[in-house]
Amino acid sequence: SMDAPKGVYIKAQAGNIEAASQMDIVLHTSEGMLVLDSETVRLPRLPRGSRGVPGNSQGLYEVCVCPDGKLYLSVAGEGSTCHEYSAC
């Protein structure tokens, strides 16, 4: 448990920082934003929405958000395909 009146800063000069949990890990901000500042952000187990025409996307997907906040992948198109291939 960490508590601080002006913030908590975690830094690894070399190597990784890892958080693991049996249940949820919740990151909450009441007056700000969550920033993922990295060259790569990976979500390896993100589910895919209902698939469109095979071979149509050149292997490209867009990240979509359901009203309840869950994320899923949708086959990429010229415009957003989130609604068309919804996983909500």
N, C-alpha and C positions, 0 to 999 in steps of 0.2 A: 504494500500500500504506500502510495506517495501523495503527499499533500504539500502545497506551497502557496503562500499568499500572492506571489508574483510570477509563478510559472515553474515548470519542470523542464529541464533540458537534458537530453540523453545523447551522447555522442560516442561513437567508436572510431578511434583514429585509424585502426586497421581491423579488418574482419567484419562480421555481420552483427546486427542486433536482431534478435528473434523473439517473438512472443507466441506462445502456444497455449491453447486452452481446450478443455473437454467440451465447453459450451461456447458462448459468445465472447467476442472481444469488441467492446463498444468504445468508439472514439466520439466524443461529444464536445461541441463548442456552442456556447449560448450566444456569442456576439462575434462570430468570425467565420473562418472557413477552414476546411481541412485541405492542406496542401501536400501533394505527393510530388516532390521535386526530385525527379530522377530521369535518367536517359531512357529507362525501361520500367514500365509498370506491368506486372504479369498477373493475370487472373486465370490460372490454369484450369480451374473446374467450372468456369462460367458456362451455364447451359445455353443451348441454341434454341431459338424460336422455331416455329414450324418452317420447314425449308421450302425455298422457292424452286425455280427450275434449275436442276443440276448443271454445273459448269457455267452458269450465268454470272457468277460473282468473281471469277478469277481468284477464288480463295480469300476474298476480302469480306470482312464483316464490320458492322457498326455495333457499338455498345448501346443498349436501350435500357430504359428504366420503367418499371411497372409503378402504378400508383402507390403500392405499398413499399416502394423503395428497392425491391429486388432488381438485380441486373440480369440481362441476358444478351446473347448475340443474335443479330439478325443479318441475313445475307445482304451485302452492300448493293446499292443500286445508284442510279443518277440522283435520286432524291432519297429521303428517309424511307426505310422499309419496316420500321418498328411496328407500326400499326398493322400492316399487311401480314407480317410473320410473327405476330405477338406470342409471347410465352406467359402472359399474365393470366 
